[in-house]
Amino acid sequence: MRKKVIVAAGGTGGHIFPALAIAKKLRENDVEILYVGNKNSMEEKLATKAGFDFSPINVQKLHRNLTAKHILFPIKLFKSIQDSKQIIRNFQPDAFVGTGGFVCGPVGFAAHKCKIPIFMQEQNSFPGLTTRKLSKYAKKVFLGNKGAAKYLPKNILAFAGNPINTSVVQEESQIDFDEGNLKKDSLKLFLYGGSQGSYILNKALFPIIDKILQAGIEIIWQIGKYSFDEFYPKVKGKNGIFAFEFTHEMGKILNSTDFVICRAGALSLAEIETKKLPAIIVPLPSAAGNHQYYNAMELVDNKTAILLEQKNLTPKILFEKILDIQENHPKMKANYKDSLHVNAAEVIVKTILRNME
């Protein structure tokens, strides 16, 4: 009989993309998938676009700061668990797979109550609240970052890497350098602050653009939606700069650059590690448990990246770090080992399938 798996993850792409990578690999192995998430959410849009059946529930995030919304939290949590139980009874899954985010919690707890085997995947060095809570019921927790091991039950852990977007990994072509006002043979840096961009990174880069270009380095710059109108008109058409709001061609961009300046989201780091790109990493200090700092330190310890904490981020210091990378680029690139992230989804799915037999 064909196996069935419920997958749940939501809130951010950092949780959703690993869930989709695992779900796609399960589907390749003839497993029927039902994705559960919030209605009218990013996960609903991405899961349905990927061709998965989707069942919505109504989950509220537990805000860290005291807010009136906390009054509704227990009511919505109870109802979302009951709704998840009903979805499970109707679908009759053989396993539950969660990759984090608040929407994952009630579905995973309902799976536990319905005696469905639970598998979790944690991307970060500091596990999210959902992973920490559900790990006590899980058959296996797959880690993308070894630093998470000290927070979770040791007997159920497996370090498998972070499942990343296969289109990024498999892409072999580059951008059109002429169209982007770039030279083909120049050293290129790529600055990006996640899908929305980072105003703080943008603000540090802008005053030193001319100095970077004079140093023989060209710039690929994903500005992001919130500060695009401020910065783009000032660099539009400038030779040596290819600036844009957002790209759906991250694979081509990473193939076209030599080093990056970025935040320390787990999936961003997995992608640059897979492409073996030296990096200047500026962790987001407000990330839960300061997990971006610890994510970054794995690359720093391997001497493939330079850490620049946001409290020390100035245009002057950023330029100094850029020159450091320019000088040490070949050595840093050579320090990269083969990435586990490329085959993470396959490794995870093989283990899940073995435990479902």
Backbone torsions as a table, in degrees:
resi	resn	phi	psi	omega
1	MET	NA	142.2	-178.5
2	ARG	-65.6	132.6	-179.9
3	LYS	-75.5	153.9	179.3
4	LYS	-128.9	140.3	179.2
5	VAL	-136.2	133.9	170.5
6	ILE	-93.9	131.5	178.1
7	VAL	-117.0	136.0	178.3
8	ALA	-140.4	134.3	175.0
9	ALA	-171.5	150.8	-179.8
10	GLY	-171.0	-177.6	176.8
11	GLY	95.8	-57.9	-178.6
12	THR	-137.3	160.4	176.9
13	GLY	-61.7	-28.0	178.9
14	GLY	-60.6	-27.8	174.5
15	HIS	-93.3	-37.4	-171.6
16	ILE	-73.1	-43.7	-175.8
17	PHE	-63.2	-41.5	173.7
18	PRO	-62.1	-37.8	178.4
19	ALA	-61.6	-43.9	-179.7
20	LEU	-67.2	-38.3	178.5
21	ALA	-62.2	-42.8	178.0
22	ILE	-67.6	-43.2	-179.5
23	ALA	-61.5	-41.5	179.4
24	LYS	-64.2	-40.0	179.7
25	LYS	-69.2	-36.2	174.3
26	LEU	-63.1	-43.4	179.5
27	ARG	-61.3	-36.9	176.6
28	GLU	-62.6	-23.6	178.3
29	ASN	-98.2	24.0	174.5
30	ASP	64.0	34.0	175.5
31	VAL	-99.7	133.2	177.1
32	GLU	-80.6	131.5	-174.3
33	ILE	-114.9	136.8	167.6
34	LEU	-123.8	121.3	179.5
35	TYR	-96.2	131.0	179.3
36	VAL	-116.0	132.3	179.5
37	GLY	-165.7	-175.9	179.5
38	ASN	-69.6	146.7	177.9
39	LYS	-70.0	143.7	178.7
40	ASN	54.4	41.1	-175.4
41	SER	-112.9	173.4	174.4
42	MET	-60.9	-39.7	-178.9
43	GLU	-66.6	-35.8	177.8
44	GLU	-64.8	-44.6	-179.2
45	LYS	-61.7	-46.5	-175.9
46	LEU	-73.7	-38.6	-178.7
47	ALA	-68.3	-43.1	179.6
48	THR	-68.9	-35.2	176.7
49	LYS	-63.0	-33.5	179.0
50	ALA	-80.7	-1.5	175.1
51	GLY	89.9	18.9	179.8
52	PHE	-96.9	144.5	169.8
53	ASP	-64.7	143.6	-174.0
54	PHE	-132.7	130.8	174.7
55	SER	-116.0	121.9	-177.0
56	PRO	-87.5	146.1	167.9
57	ILE	-129.7	175.3	-178.8
58	ASN	-119.9	98.9	-177.3
59	VAL	-113.9	140.7	176.3
60	GLN	-108.2	136.3	176.7
61	LYS	-67.1	142.2	174.2
62	LEU	-85.3	103.6	-176.8
63	HIS	-71.1	142.5	-179.2
64	ARG	-72.2	-34.1	179.5
65	ASN	-88.3	151.4	179.3
66	LEU	-65.1	125.6	-178.0
67	THR	-148.4	155.7	179.4
68	ALA	-63.0	-21.5	179.6
69	LYS	-63.9	-21.5	179.2
70	HIS	-61.1	-25.0	-179.0
71	ILE	-61.8	-38.1	-178.3
72	LEU	-83.3	-14.6	-172.6
73	PHE	-56.9	-52.7	-177.7
74	PRO	-62.7	-33.4	179.6
75	ILE	-66.8	-47.6	179.9
76	LYS	-67.5	-35.9	178.9
77	LEU	-63.0	-47.5	-179.8
78	PHE	-60.2	-46.3	-178.5
79	LYS	-65.6	-38.8	-179.6
80	SER	-67.1	-32.8	175.5
81	ILE	-67.7	-43.2	178.8
82	GLN	-64.2	-42.6	178.3
83	ASP	-63.1	-38.6	179.4
84	SER	-66.1	-38.6	177.0
85	LYS	-61.1	-40.5	-179.9
86	GLN	-66.8	-40.5	177.0
87	ILE	-61.2	-42.4	179.7
88	ILE	-65.1	-43.3	178.8
89	ARG	-62.4	-36.8	-179.6
90	ASN	-73.9	-39.0	-174.1
91	PHE	-86.0	-30.3	-179.8
92	GLN	56.9	60.1	-177.4
93	PRO	-75.0	158.2	174.8
94	ASP	-92.4	-15.5	179.9
95	ALA	-162.2	160.8	173.4
96	PHE	-119.4	134.9	176.3
97	VAL	-123.3	124.5	178.5
98	GLY	-126.4	142.8	178.8
99	THR	-123.1	19.3	172.3
100	GLY	102.7	177.4	-172.6
101	GLY	91.9	152.4	-172.7
102	PHE	-62.7	-27.6	-179.5
103	VAL	-68.4	-22.5	-178.0
104	CYS	-71.7	-29.3	-173.4
105	GLY	-59.9	-59.0	-177.8
106	PRO	-63.8	-32.7	179.1
107	VAL	-68.7	-43.6	178.5
108	GLY	-64.6	-41.0	179.0
109	PHE	-65.9	-38.9	176.3
110	ALA	-63.4	-39.3	177.1
111	ALA	-61.0	-41.3	177.3
112	HIS	-61.1	-45.7	-179.2
113	LYS	-65.2	-29.2	178.9
114	CYS	-91.1	8.6	177.6
115	LYS	60.4	38.8	176.0
116	ILE	-95.7	131.0	178.1
117	PRO	-57.9	135.9	-174.9
118	ILE	-112.4	132.1	174.8
119	PHE	-126.4	132.2	-179.3
120	MET	-120.7	151.5	172.2
121	GLN	-128.2	125.3	-177.9
122	GLU	-114.4	125.4	-174.0
123	GLN	-84.7	-32.5	-165.4
124	ASN	-101.0	168.0	178.6
125	SER	-72.7	-25.6	174.1
126	PHE	-115.7	111.4	-174.2
127	PRO	-62.5	143.8	175.9
128	GLY	-68.1	165.0	-178.5
129	LEU	-57.2	-41.3	-178.7
130	THR	-61.8	-46.4	179.1
131	THR	-63.0	-42.8	-178.9
132	ARG	-62.1	-40.0	-178.9
133	LYS	-72.8	-44.1	-175.6
134	LEU	-79.2	-17.9	-177.2
135	SER	-61.2	-27.0	-179.9
136	LYS	-69.0	-15.6	178.6
137	TYR	-107.9	-5.0	-168.7
138	ALA	-82.3	147.7	170.7
139	LYS	-77.1	-33.9	-178.4
140	LYS	-155.3	139.5	172.1
141	VAL	-120.4	120.0	-178.8
142	PHE	-93.7	127.1	-176.1
143	LEU	-101.3	139.7	172.1
144	GLY	-97.5	-11.9	-176.7
145	ASN	-142.8	122.6	-174.3
146	LYS	-60.8	-25.7	-178.0
147	GLY	-62.6	-20.1	-178.7
148	ALA	-73.3	-15.9	-171.8
149	ALA	-59.9	-33.3	-175.3
150	LYS	-72.2	-8.9	-178.3
151	TYR	-104.1	-0.7	-170.8
152	LEU	-131.4	159.0	179.6
153	PRO	-60.0	123.8	-172.1
154	LYS	-64.1	-34.4	-171.1
155	ASN	-71.9	-10.4	-177.9
156	ILE	-113.8	7.9	-172.8
157	LEU	-91.2	146.0	172.7
158	ALA	-143.6	126.6	177.8
159	PHE	-86.1	110.7	-174.1
160	ALA	-119.7	-8.3	-173.3
161	GLY	88.2	174.4	-179.8
162	ASN	-100.2	122.9	175.6
163	PRO	-63.4	124.9	-177.1
164	ILE	-120.0	166.8	-176.9
165	ASN	-58.3	115.4	-176.3
166	THR	-63.2	-28.9	179.6
167	SER	-65.8	-31.5	176.3
168	VAL	-69.7	-44.8	-176.8
169	VAL	-67.9	-43.0	-172.7
170	GLN	-82.9	-15.4	179.6
171	GLU	-63.7	130.9	-178.5
172	GLU	-114.5	-17.6	-175.6
173	SER	-86.4	168.3	178.9
174	GLN	-114.6	172.5	176.1
175	ILE	-73.2	166.9	174.3
176	ASP	-81.3	104.8	-174.4
177	PHE	-65.0	-39.3	179.0
178	ASP	-60.5	-43.4	-179.6
179	GLU	-65.4	-28.4	-179.1
180	GLY	-93.4	11.5	-178.9
181	ASN	61.7	33.6	-177.5
182	LEU	-121.1	154.9	172.7
183	LYS	-88.9	148.3	-177.2
184	LYS	-70.8	-33.0	-171.0
185	ASP	-102.5	13.6	-178.9
186	SER	-85.7	159.4	170.3
187	LEU	-77.8	130.5	-173.6
188	LYS	-124.4	136.6	171.6
189	LEU	-107.3	149.2	177.8
190	PHE	-122.4	118.2	176.4
191	LEU	-106.4	127.1	174.3
192	TYR	-150.4	147.6	-176.5
193	GLY	-121.0	42.6	-175.4
194	GLY	87.0	-179.7	-173.9
195	SER	-64.0	-28.4	-179.4
196	GLN	-91.2	-8.5	-175.3
197	GLY	82.6	170.5	178.2
198	SER	-132.4	114.1	-179.9
199	TYR	-62.7	-36.3	-178.1
200	ILE	-65.9	-43.7	177.1
201	LEU	-66.3	-42.7	179.5
202	ASN	-60.1	-42.4	-177.9
203	LYS	-65.3	-33.3	179.0
204	ALA	-76.7	-32.2	-178.6
205	LEU	-74.9	-42.9	-167.6
206	PHE	-55.2	-45.2	-176.2
207	PRO	-67.4	-16.3	-175.1
208	ILE	-110.3	11.8	-178.2
209	ILE	-56.9	-47.6	-178.0
210	ASP	-64.6	-37.9	178.0
211	LYS	-65.7	-37.6	178.2
212	ILE	-64.3	-45.0	179.5
213	LEU	-64.2	-39.7	178.5
214	GLN	-65.6	-25.3	178.0
215	ALA	-80.7	1.1	177.8
216	GLY	86.9	17.6	179.7
217	ILE	-111.8	131.3	175.8
218	GLU	-99.0	163.9	-167.4
219	ILE	-125.4	128.6	167.4
220	ILE	-109.8	125.7	-166.7
221	TRP	-135.1	110.4	171.3
222	GLN	-89.6	102.5	-171.5
223	ILE	-74.8	-37.4	-176.4
224	GLY	91.8	160.3	-170.8
225	LYS	-69.8	-33.2	-169.3
226	TYR	-78.3	-24.0	178.3
227	SER	-123.1	14.9	-179.2
228	PHE	-60.5	-46.0	-177.4
229	ASP	-66.8	-24.1	179.5
230	GLU	-78.8	-43.6	-171.1
231	PHE	-98.0	-34.8	-172.6
232	TYR	-60.8	-45.2	-179.3
233	PRO	-59.4	-23.6	-176.8
234	LYS	-81.0	-16.4	-178.1
235	VAL	-123.2	-0.9	-177.3
236	LYS	-57.2	127.0	177.5
237	GLY	78.9	0.5	-177.7
238	LYS	-75.1	129.1	178.7
239	ASN	-62.6	137.6	179.0
240	GLY	89.7	1.7	178.7
241	ILE	-131.3	126.0	172.5
242	PHE	-115.5	102.3	-174.9
243	ALA	-115.0	144.1	-178.7
244	PHE	-158.0	166.7	-178.1
245	GLU	-78.2	-48.8	-174.9
246	PHE	-157.2	154.3	178.2
247	THR	-131.6	142.9	170.1
248	HIS	-97.9	6.6	-176.6
249	GLU	-118.5	52.1	-176.9
250	MET	-60.6	-34.9	178.9
251	GLY	-60.3	-46.8	179.0
252	LYS	-63.5	-40.7	179.4
253	ILE	-62.0	-48.0	-178.7
254	LEU	-65.8	-31.7	176.3
255	ASN	-70.5	-17.6	-172.9
256	SER	-102.6	-1.2	-175.9
257	THR	-116.4	164.4	-178.2
258	ASP	-109.8	-29.9	174.1
259	PHE	-155.2	163.6	-172.7
260	VAL	-128.5	156.1	167.7
261	ILE	-119.8	122.1	-172.1
262	CYS	-156.7	171.5	168.9
263	ARG	-76.2	-173.4	-174.3
264	ALA	-120.0	37.6	171.0
265	GLY	-61.8	143.7	-172.8
266	ALA	-58.6	-40.8	-177.2
267	LEU	-74.0	-36.6	175.7
268	SER	-59.4	-44.7	-179.7
269	LEU	-67.6	-36.4	177.5
270	ALA	-62.9	-38.7	-179.6
271	GLU	-68.7	-44.4	-178.7
272	ILE	-72.2	-29.5	175.3
273	GLU	-66.9	-40.7	179.1
274	THR	-65.2	-38.0	179.1
275	LYS	-86.0	-2.6	176.5
276	LYS	57.8	54.2	-179.1
277	LEU	-108.6	119.1	171.9
278	PRO	-55.8	153.3	-171.5
279	ALA	-146.3	149.8	163.0
280	ILE	-104.3	115.9	-172.7
281	ILE	-110.1	126.6	178.6
282	VAL	-115.5	93.2	-177.2
283	PRO	-62.4	146.3	174.8
284	LEU	-75.4	113.0	-173.0
285	PRO	-67.4	-20.6	-178.5
286	SER	-86.2	-0.2	-179.8
287	ALA	-63.4	142.5	-176.4
288	ALA	-55.0	131.6	178.0
289	GLY	63.2	17.3	-176.4
290	ASN	53.5	34.6	-171.3
291	HIS	-66.4	-26.9	179.2
292	GLN	-65.6	-35.2	176.8
293	TYR	-60.4	-46.9	-177.7
294	TYR	-72.2	-32.4	171.6
295	ASN	-57.1	-48.1	-176.7
296	ALA	-63.7	-36.0	-174.0
297	MET	-64.4	-24.9	176.6
298	GLU	-63.1	-41.0	178.5
299	LEU	-74.7	-37.2	178.9
300	VAL	-63.0	-43.8	179.5
301	ASP	-63.2	-29.5	177.9
302	ASN	-85.9	1.8	177.6
303	LYS	61.2	36.6	174.3
304	THR	-111.0	-2.8	-177.4
305	ALA	-148.8	157.8	174.6
306	ILE	-111.6	131.3	177.4
307	LEU	-89.3	131.1	173.7
308	LEU	-131.3	104.1	-178.6
309	GLU	-70.5	146.5	-174.2
310	GLN	-59.3	-33.8	-179.5
311	LYS	-64.5	-20.6	179.2
312	ASN	-103.9	3.7	-174.5
313	LEU	-77.7	112.5	171.6
314	THR	-134.5	159.3	176.4
315	PRO	-54.4	-40.6	-178.0
316	LYS	-63.1	-48.2	-178.3
317	ILE	-68.8	-38.4	177.9
318	LEU	-60.5	-42.4	179.6
319	PHE	-63.1	-39.5	177.5
320	GLU	-61.1	-41.1	179.3
321	LYS	-67.3	-36.9	177.9
322	ILE	-63.0	-41.8	177.3
323	LEU	-66.5	-34.7	175.8
324	ASP	-60.5	-45.5	179.5
325	ILE	-65.3	-41.9	179.4
326	GLN	-56.6	-40.8	-178.2
327	GLU	-73.7	-36.8	-172.0
328	ASN	-107.3	10.9	-173.3
329	HIS	-53.7	-50.9	-178.1
330	PRO	-60.5	-39.7	-178.9
331	LYS	-66.9	-43.5	-179.5
332	MET	-65.3	-41.5	179.2
333	LYS	-62.9	-39.2	-179.7
334	ALA	-68.6	-20.3	-179.9
335	ASN	-73.9	-15.5	179.7
336	TYR	-69.5	138.0	171.4
337	LYS	-101.3	174.0	177.3
338	ASP	-61.1	137.7	-175.5
339	SER	-81.7	134.1	174.1
340	LEU	-75.0	-21.4	-171.5
341	HIS	-65.7	-28.0	-177.0
342	VAL	-57.1	-42.0	-176.1
343	ASN	-106.5	14.8	-174.2
344	ALA	-59.5	-47.1	-177.8
345	ALA	-60.6	-40.9	-179.5
346	GLU	-65.4	-42.8	178.5
347	VAL	-62.4	-44.5	-179.6
348	ILE	-63.2	-46.1	-177.1
349	VAL	-65.9	-38.8	177.8
350	LYS	-60.1	-41.0	178.7
351	THR	-67.8	-42.4	178.2
352	ILE	-60.6	-46.2	-178.4
353	LEU	-63.1	-39.3	177.4
354	ARG	-61.5	-38.9	-177.7
355	ASN	-81.3	-6.3	176.8
356	MET	-96.3	-9.1	-176.2
357	GLU	-74.3	NA	NA
